Amino acid sequence: MRLPILAAALLGLSWLIACTGGQPSQGGVKQSCYPNGTCNAGLTCLSMLCVDTRNDASVEASGMAGSSAGVGGSAGAGSAGANAGTGGATVTGGNAGAGEGGAGGAAGATGAAGADAAVEGGSDGGTDGPRDNGSACSVDDQCGSGFCVDGRCCSVSSCSTCQACTGVGGTCTPVAKRDADSCNGTKTCDSDSRCVTRIAEFPLPGMMATPIGISGGPNGTIWFALPFARKIDRLLVDGTGLMEFPIAHARAVNVISGPDGNIWFTTAGEVAGEIISRANVTFTDVKEFTPSPPEQFGSLANGPDGKIWYLSDLGRIGRIGLDGTGLTTFPAPPKTRCLTLAPDGNLWFADYTVGKVGRFRPSDGKVTEFDVIGTGSQPICIAMGPDGNLWFTDDGANQVGRIDPSGAQITLFPIHTPKSGAYGITGGPDGNVWFAEPLVNKIGRISPATGAITEFTMPNANSEPAEITLGPDGNLWFTEIGQTSRIGRIMP
């Protein structure tokens, strides 16, 4: 379809030089442009033929003008012409590509060069010549190699699992991030581009080893509390190196890694009452601090002031300095859970007894609560999401909720599986929010961008994932409170 247009374009040219292999052709024989749509100096690529337009006042052709933003685009006719400078050539952008980057429109060139703005997206018609490896493509026929893989002309027909044809010169390279689509089923690509099981579970020794609180720690560690076994345990992120630290006189419940590099935890003692403790990572230096008045601790969080903050079931929010001094309390609703710090310096909590989520302002102790709409709503836990909003689980209404830091808007997302028992929740490194569903033996993931929920079933029955946190390795770690006590890890 380009031949009549080409004939008109060439009519009236004073002389013509073509090029091939980097040399001008002899005897006036027209030669093809380079595969990338260019010619030797002084020549212009029109319809993949090298011509000299320097002495021509006006040439109109369906050249390769268009936008370089076209990626693997489809054929499309650019409409607007662009006047060239001293050379005076007007070129209508004939087969500009309309790909992911945008539509190729009209393009003009200034001066003698005319118009040789070849687009990478180009035409799907195949008449723009074979493309070099590494160039964008949408079908195999566009590539000189005959292989369009992952949107690029590739040197091979396909890449291995956990690889993509994104390397220099159209070579396969490891995926830059974990990509669930690169593996099948319950597997994903790890940081070493290996297709591995997405969910791993690590059994804990002992009959009473039911883990409750969990937190990422320094030096690639995961810490968790085992109240019935009276222990604090530590596990390396590769699943090895389990160490156990007995708490002889009390049951450890909540645990976090403090800003001082120490491990902070609360305990419920039969004799001494509930206390808050600080330990170094080897547990060779453990300090206990008994609050006055006595407390019933709900959860712990790092505060905006570098101190440790806690919820009390007795209707208080408290803080304590890293040296164990300066314990201060503020009035708050009783029976609240899951204290978390927001970027604006406020602390948020879930008030499951009245179907609300609350915001505490440390600067003046002001508490503001927001109603969660839903039949039987019972917010259980709340955490910061990667989108800057607060996200919470609602066990009573079987939903996940989102509230902006101002409290002005709450959005609710029903969980697919009924009666999931939605519990722990945390932001993930992949831009999603992750939550545990102990009653249906699943881990859930919700996209803040779309609200789409994906659920992952535990490989073992009766695992019952409960608390969940982001580990220092970029994976999500969770406690299991089922019949066989375990710590679990899921790759995002």
LUMPA-920162 format. One line per 2 residues: their letters; for each residue x, y, z of C-alpha. Coordinates in Angstrom, 1 decimal, decimal comma, always signed. Layout:
% LUMPA-920162
a) X/Y/Z | ...
This chain:
% LUMPA-920162
mr) +0,0/+0,0/+0,0 | +3,0/+2,3/+0,3
lp) +4,2/+1,9/-3,3 | +2,0/+4,6/-4,9
il) +2,8/+7,0/-2,2 | +6,5/+6,3/-2,5
aa) +6,4/+6,9/-6,3 | +4,8/+10,3/-5,8
al) +7,4/+11,1/-3,1 | +10,3/+10,4/-5,4
lg) +8,9/+12,3/-8,4 | +10,9/+15,4/-9,1
ls) +14,0/+14,5/-7,0 | +17,1/+15,8/-8,8
wl) +19,2/+12,8/-7,8 | +19,0/+9,8/-5,6
ia) +21,5/+7,9/-3,5 | +20,6/+4,8/-1,6
ct) +22,5/+3,0/+1,1 | +23,1/-0,5/+2,1
gg) +25,5/-2,0/+4,6 | +26,8/+1,5/+5,4
qp) +27,8/+2,3/+1,7 | +26,0/+4,4/-1,0
sq) +24,6/+2,2/-3,7 | +25,9/+2,4/-7,2
gg) +24,0/+3,0/-10,5 | +21,1/+4,7/-8,8
vk) +19,7/+1,4/-7,4 | +17,5/+2,1/-4,4
qs) +18,6/+0,3/-1,2 | +17,0/-0,4/+2,2
cy) +17,5/+1,7/+5,3 | +19,3/+0,2/+8,3
pn) +17,0/-2,0/+10,5 | +16,6/+0,9/+13,0
gt) +15,2/+3,2/+10,2 | +18,3/+5,3/+9,6
cn) +20,7/+5,9/+6,6 | +24,1/+7,3/+6,0
ag) +24,7/+11,0/+6,6 | +22,8/+13,3/+4,2
lt) +20,2/+10,6/+3,4 | +16,7/+10,3/+4,6
cl) +14,8/+7,0/+5,3 | +11,4/+7,1/+3,5
sm) +9,4/+4,0/+3,5 | +12,5/+2,0/+4,4
lc) +14,4/+3,4/+1,3 | +17,4/+5,8/+1,6
vd) +16,9/+8,9/-0,5 | +18,4/+12,4/-0,7
tr) +15,9/+15,2/-0,3 | +18,3/+18,1/+0,1
nd) +17,5/+19,7/-3,2 | +13,8/+19,1/-3,3
as) +11,4/+21,8/-2,3 | +8,6/+19,6/-1,2
ve) +8,3/+15,9/-0,7 | +5,3/+14,2/+0,8
as) +5,5/+10,6/+1,7 | +4,3/+8,1/+4,3
gm) +7,6/+8,1/+6,1 | +8,5/+6,6/+9,4
ag) +7,6/+9,8/+11,3 | +6,0/+9,2/+14,7
ss) +6,4/+9,2/+18,4 | +9,3/+7,2/+19,9
ag) +6,9/+6,5/+22,8 | +5,2/+3,7/+20,9
vg) +6,0/+0,4/+22,5 | +4,9/-2,6/+20,4
gs) +2,3/-0,4/+18,8 | -0,3/-1,1/+16,1
ag) -0,4/+0,5/+12,7 | -1,9/+3,9/+12,7
ag) -1,9/+6,8/+10,3 | -0,5/+10,0/+11,7
sa) -2,3/+13,0/+10,3 | -0,5/+16,2/+11,0
ga) +2,4/+17,2/+8,8 | +5,4/+19,1/+10,1
na) +7,3/+21,6/+7,9 | +11,0/+21,1/+7,7
gt) +13,4/+24,0/+7,9 | +15,8/+24,9/+5,1
gg) +15,3/+21,6/+3,3 | +11,6/+22,3/+3,1
at) +10,4/+18,7/+3,2 | +6,9/+18,1/+4,6
vt) +6,4/+14,6/+5,8 | +3,1/+13,1/+6,9
gg) +3,5/+10,7/+9,8 | +2,2/+7,7/+8,0
na) +2,6/+4,6/+10,2 | +3,2/+6,0/+13,6
ga) +2,9/+3,4/+16,3 | +0,3/+3,5/+18,9
ge) +1,6/+1,4/+21,7 | +1,8/+1,5/+25,5
gg) +3,8/+4,7/+25,5 | +1,3/+6,6/+23,4
ag) +0,2/+7,2/+19,9 | +2,6/+8,2/+17,2
ga) +1,5/+11,4/+15,7 | +2,9/+13,8/+13,2
ag) +6,6/+14,4/+13,3 | +8,7/+16,9/+11,3
at) +12,4/+17,2/+11,0 | +14,3/+20,5/+10,6
ga) +16,6/+21,3/+7,7 | +18,2/+18,9/+5,3
ag) +17,5/+15,8/+7,4 | +13,9/+15,9/+6,4
ad) +12,0/+13,4/+8,5 | +13,6/+10,2/+9,8
aa) +12,0/+9,9/+13,2 | +11,6/+6,1/+13,1
ve) +9,4/+4,9/+16,0 | +10,3/+1,9/+18,1
gg) +6,6/+1,1/+18,3 | +6,2/+1,4/+14,5
sd) +3,6/-0,4/+12,4 | +2,4/-3,9/+12,9
gg) +2,3/-4,3/+9,2 | +5,9/-5,6/+9,2
td) +7,0/-3,2/+6,4 | +9,2/-1,3/+8,7
gp) +11,8/-4,0/+8,6 | +13,0/-6,4/+11,2
rd) +13,9/-5,0/+14,5 | +17,1/-5,5/+16,5
ng) +17,1/-7,6/+19,6 | +16,2/-5,5/+22,6
sa) +13,7/-3,4/+20,6 | +10,1/-3,2/+21,6
cs) +7,7/-5,5/+19,9 | +4,2/-7,0/+20,1
vd) +4,5/-10,0/+17,7 | +7,3/-12,3/+16,6
dq) +7,2/-11,1/+12,9 | +8,4/-7,7/+14,0
cg) +11,8/-9,1/+15,2 | +14,8/-10,0/+13,2
sg) +15,3/-13,0/+15,5 | +11,6/-14,0/+15,1
fc) +11,1/-14,0/+18,8 | +9,1/-11,4/+20,7
vd) +9,3/-12,2/+24,4 | +8,1/-10,1/+27,2
gr) +7,4/-7,2/+24,8 | +11,0/-7,2/+23,5
cc) +12,8/-8,7/+20,5 | +14,7/-11,5/+22,1
sv) +17,6/-13,7/+21,2 | +15,7/-16,9/+22,3
ss) +12,2/-18,1/+21,9 | +11,5/-18,0/+25,6
cs) +13,1/-17,2/+29,0 | +13,4/-19,5/+31,9
tc) +11,1/-19,3/+34,9 | +12,0/-16,2/+37,0
qa) +13,7/-14,5/+34,0 | +12,6/-11,9/+31,5
ct) +13,9/-10,8/+28,2 | +15,0/-7,4/+29,5
gv) +18,7/-7,6/+29,2 | +21,0/-5,7/+26,8
gg) +20,6/-7,0/+23,2 | +17,5/-9,0/+24,0
tc) +18,9/-11,4/+26,5 | +17,2/-13,1/+29,4
tp) +17,9/-11,7/+32,8 | +16,6/-12,5/+36,3
va) +13,4/-10,7/+37,3 | +14,1/-7,5/+39,1
kr) +11,4/-8,3/+41,8 | +9,4/-11,2/+43,0
da) +6,7/-11,9/+40,5 | +4,0/-14,4/+41,3
ds) +3,1/-14,7/+37,6 | +6,6/-16,1/+36,9
cn) +5,8/-19,3/+38,8 | +2,7/-21,5/+39,1
gt) +0,3/-22,1/+41,9 | +1,6/-21,4/+45,4
kt) +5,2/-20,7/+44,2 | +6,9/-17,4/+43,5
cd) +10,3/-16,1/+42,5 | +12,7/-15,4/+45,4
sd) +15,4/-12,7/+45,5 | +17,8/-15,1/+43,8
sr) +15,4/-15,7/+40,9 | +14,5/-19,2/+42,0
cv) +11,0/-20,5/+41,8 | +10,3/-21,4/+45,4
tr) +7,3/-22,2/+47,6 | +5,5/-19,0/+48,5
ia) +4,5/-20,1/+52,0 | +7,0/-21,8/+54,4
ef) +6,2/-23,0/+57,9 | +8,6/-23,7/+60,7
pl) +7,5/-26,0/+63,5 | +8,2/-25,0/+67,1
pg) +9,3/-27,4/+69,8 | +7,2/-28,2/+72,8
mm) +3,6/-29,0/+73,5 | +2,7/-25,5/+74,7
at) +4,5/-23,5/+72,0 | +1,6/-21,4/+70,7
pi) +3,1/-18,1/+69,4 | +1,1/-14,9/+69,9
gi) +2,9/-11,6/+69,4 | +5,5/-11,4/+66,5
sg) +7,9/-8,7/+65,3 | +10,9/-8,3/+63,0
gp) +14,1/-7,6/+64,8 | +17,7/-6,5/+64,2
ng) +20,3/-8,5/+62,3 | +17,8/-10,5/+60,2
ti) +15,7/-11,9/+63,1 | +12,1/-12,6/+63,9
wf) +10,9/-12,5/+67,5 | +7,8/-13,9/+68,9
al) +6,1/-14,5/+72,3 | +5,0/-17,9/+73,6
pf) +2,9/-17,2/+76,6 | +1,9/-20,7/+77,5
ar) +5,5/-21,9/+77,3 | +6,7/-18,9/+79,2
ki) +9,3/-18,0/+76,5 | +10,5/-15,4/+74,0
dr) +11,8/-17,1/+70,9 | +14,0/-15,8/+68,1
ll) +14,4/-17,2/+64,5 | +16,6/-16,2/+61,7
vd) +14,9/-15,1/+58,5 | +16,2/-18,2/+56,7
gt) +14,2/-20,4/+59,1 | +17,2/-21,5/+61,0
gl) +18,9/-20,6/+64,3 | +15,9/-20,9/+66,6
me) +16,8/-19,7/+70,1 | +14,5/-19,8/+73,1
fp) +14,7/-17,5/+76,2 | +12,7/-18,6/+79,2
ia) +10,6/-16,1/+81,2 | +10,3/-18,1/+84,4
ha) +7,7/-16,1/+86,4 | +5,4/-14,7/+83,7
ra) +3,7/-15,2/+80,4 | +5,1/-13,1/+77,5
vn) +2,4/-11,8/+75,3 | +3,4/-8,8/+73,1
vi) +6,8/-8,2/+71,6 | +8,3/-5,5/+69,4
sg) +11,8/-4,4/+68,4 | +12,5/-1,0/+69,9
pd) +14,3/+2,0/+68,4 | +17,2/+1,3/+70,7
gn) +17,8/-2,2/+69,2 | +16,4/-4,0/+72,2
iw) +13,5/-6,3/+72,4 | +10,5/-5,0/+74,4
ft) +7,7/-7,2/+75,6 | +4,9/-7,4/+78,1
ta) +4,2/-10,2/+80,5 | +1,3/-11,3/+82,6
ge) +2,7/-12,7/+85,9 | +0,8/-14,8/+88,4
va) +2,6/-13,1/+91,3 | +4,2/-9,8/+90,2
ge) +1,3/-8,7/+87,9 | +1,8/-7,4/+84,4
ii) +5,1/-5,8/+83,6 | +6,9/-4,3/+80,6
sr) +10,4/-5,6/+79,9 | +13,4/-4,7/+77,9
an) +16,1/-7,2/+76,8 | +19,1/-7,1/+74,6
vt) +19,2/-9,5/+71,7 | +21,1/-12,2/+73,6
ft) +18,9/-11,8/+76,7 | +21,9/-11,4/+78,9
dv) +20,6/-8,0/+80,0 | +16,9/-8,0/+80,9
ke) +15,2/-5,2/+82,8 | +11,6/-5,2/+84,1
ft) +9,5/-2,2/+84,7 | +6,3/-2,5/+86,8
ps) +3,7/+0,2/+86,0 | +1,9/+2,1/+88,7
pp) -1,0/+1,8/+88,8 | -1,1/-1,8/+87,6
eq) -1,9/-2,5/+84,0 | -3,4/-5,1/+81,7
fg) -1,4/-4,6/+78,6 | -3,1/-4,8/+75,2
sl) -0,3/-4,1/+72,7 | +3,0/-2,2/+72,2
an) +4,2/+0,2/+69,6 | +7,1/+2,5/+68,8
gp) +6,0/+6,1/+69,3 | +6,7/+9,3/+67,4
dg) +8,9/+10,5/+70,3 | +11,3/+7,6/+70,4
ki) +9,5/+6,0/+73,4 | +7,6/+2,8/+73,8
wy) +3,8/+3,2/+73,9 | +1,2/+0,7/+75,0
ls) -2,5/+0,0/+75,3 | -4,1/-1,0/+78,6
dl) -7,3/-3,0/+78,8 | -8,1/-0,8/+81,9
gr) -8,8/+2,2/+79,7 | -5,4/+3,9/+79,3
ig) -2,7/+4,6/+76,8 | +0,8/+4,8/+78,3
ri) +4,4/+5,5/+77,3 | +7,7/+4,7/+78,9
gl) +11,2/+6,0/+78,1 | +13,9/+3,6/+76,7
dg) +15,6/+3,8/+80,0 | +12,5/+2,6/+81,8
tg) +11,7/+6,0/+83,3 | +9,0/+8,6/+82,6
lt) +6,0/+6,3/+82,6 | +3,0/+8,4/+81,7
tf) -0,7/+7,4/+81,1 | -3,6/+9,0/+79,3
pa) -7,3/+8,1/+79,4 | -8,5/+5,9/+76,5
pp) -11,3/+3,5/+75,8 | -10,9/+0,1/+77,5
kt) -10,4/-3,2/+75,7 | -8,7/-1,7/+72,7
rc) -6,2/-3,5/+70,5 | -3,3/-3,2/+68,0
lt) -1,7/+0,2/+68,6 | +0,1/+1,5/+65,5
la) +1,9/+4,7/+64,6 | +0,9/+6,9/+61,6
pd) +3,2/+9,2/+59,6 | +1,5/+12,3/+61,1
gn) +2,7/+11,3/+64,6 | -0,7/+10,0/+65,8
lw) -1,4/+6,6/+67,2 | -4,3/+4,5/+66,0
fa) -6,1/+1,5/+67,6 | -9,0/-0,9/+67,0
dy) -11,9/-0,7/+69,5 | -13,6/-4,0/+68,8
tv) -16,1/-3,8/+71,7 | -18,0/-0,8/+70,1
gk) -17,2/-1,3/+66,4 | -14,9/+1,7/+66,0
vg) -11,3/+2,6/+65,2 | -9,6/+5,3/+67,2
rf) -7,0/+7,9/+66,9 | -4,8/+9,2/+69,8
rp) -2,9/+12,5/+69,6 | +0,2/+12,3/+71,7
sd) +0,6/+16,1/+71,8 | -2,4/+16,6/+74,0
gk) -3,8/+13,1/+74,7 | -7,0/+13,7/+72,6
vt) -8,8/+10,6/+71,5 | -11,2/+10,6/+68,5
ef) -13,1/+7,5/+67,5 | -14,7/+6,7/+64,1
dv) -17,7/+4,3/+63,6 | -17,2/+1,4/+61,2
ig) -20,3/+0,6/+59,2 | -21,2/-3,1/+59,1
tg) -23,4/-5,6/+60,7 | -21,8/-6,7/+63,9
sq) -18,6/-4,8/+63,1 | -15,7/-5,6/+65,4
pi) -12,4/-4,1/+64,2 | -9,6/-6,3/+65,5
ci) -6,3/-4,9/+64,4 | -5,1/-1,8/+62,5
am) -1,9/-1,0/+60,7 | -0,3/+1,6/+58,3
gp) -0,7/+0,8/+54,7 | +1,9/+1,6/+52,0
dg) -0,6/+4,1/+50,5 | -0,5/+6,3/+53,6
nl) -3,9/+5,2/+54,9 | -4,8/+3,1/+57,9
wf) -6,0/-0,4/+57,2 | -7,9/-2,6/+59,6
td) -9,4/-6,1/+59,9 | -13,1/-6,4/+61,0
dg) -13,8/-9,9/+62,2 | -17,4/-9,2/+63,1
an) -18,4/-8,0/+59,6 | -15,8/-10,2/+57,7
qv) -14,2/-7,3/+56,0 | -11,1/-5,2/+55,6
gr) -11,4/-1,5/+56,1 | -9,4/+1,6/+55,1
id) -9,5/+5,0/+56,8 | -7,6/+8,1/+55,8
ps) -5,5/+9,8/+58,5 | -8,0/+12,6/+58,8
ga) -10,8/+10,1/+59,6 | -12,9/+11,7/+56,9
qi) -13,4/+8,6/+54,8 | -13,8/+4,9/+55,6
tl) -14,0/+2,3/+52,7 | -14,9/-1,3/+53,4
fp) -13,9/-4,4/+51,3 | -15,8/-7,7/+52,0
ih) -13,5/-10,7/+52,3 | -14,4/-13,5/+49,8
tp) -14,4/-16,4/+52,3 | -17,2/-16,2/+54,9
ks) -16,4/-16,2/+58,6 | -12,7/-15,8/+57,9
ga) -11,9/-14,5/+61,4 | -9,8/-11,7/+60,0
yg) -7,1/-10,9/+62,5 | -3,6/-9,5/+62,2
it) -2,8/-7,0/+59,4 | +0,3/-5,2/+58,1
gg) +1,6/-3,2/+55,1 | +3,7/-5,2/+52,6
pd) +6,8/-4,2/+50,6 | +4,9/-4,8/+47,4
gn) +2,5/-2,0/+47,9 | -0,3/-4,3/+49,1
vw) -1,8/-4,9/+52,5 | -1,6/-8,4/+54,0
fa) -3,9/-9,9/+56,7 | -4,4/-13,2/+58,5
ep) -7,6/-15,3/+58,3 | -7,2/-17,9/+61,1
lv) -10,7/-19,4/+60,9 | -10,3/-20,4/+57,3
nk) -6,6/-21,2/+57,3 | -5,6/-18,4/+54,8
ig) -3,5/-15,3/+54,4 | -5,2/-12,5/+52,5
ri) -3,8/-9,7/+50,3 | -5,6/-6,6/+49,2
sp) -4,5/-4,0/+46,7 | -4,9/-0,4/+47,8
at) -5,1/+0,6/+44,2 | -8,0/-1,6/+43,2
ga) -9,4/-3,1/+46,4 | -8,9/-6,6/+44,9
it) -8,5/-9,3/+47,5 | -6,4/-12,5/+46,9
ef) -6,4/-15,3/+49,4 | -3,6/-17,9/+49,9
tm) -4,4/-21,2/+51,6 | -1,9/-22,6/+54,1
pn) -0,1/-25,8/+52,9 | -1,0/-27,5/+56,2
an) -4,4/-27,9/+57,6 | -5,3/-26,3/+60,9
se) -2,4/-23,8/+60,7 | -4,7/-20,9/+61,7
pa) -2,4/-17,8/+61,0 | -3,1/-15,0/+63,5
ei) -0,6/-12,1/+63,9 | +1,3/-10,9/+60,9
tl) +4,3/-8,5/+60,5 | +6,8/-7,4/+57,9
gp) +10,1/-9,0/+58,4 | +13,6/-7,5/+57,8
dg) +14,0/-9,8/+54,8 | +11,0/-8,2/+52,9
nl) +8,7/-11,2/+53,6 | +5,6/-11,4/+55,7
wf) +5,9/-13,4/+58,9 | +3,0/-14,7/+60,9
te) +2,2/-16,8/+64,0 | +0,1/-20,0/+63,7
ig) -2,1/-20,9/+66,6 | -3,6/-24,1/+65,3
qt) -3,1/-27,7/+66,5 | +0,6/-27,8/+65,5
sr) +2,3/-24,5/+66,5 | +4,4/-22,9/+63,9
ig) +5,8/-19,7/+62,6 | +5,0/-19,0/+59,0
ri) +6,5/-16,9/+56,2 | +4,9/-15,8/+52,9
mp) +6,7/-14,2/+50,1 | +4,9/-11,1/+48,7
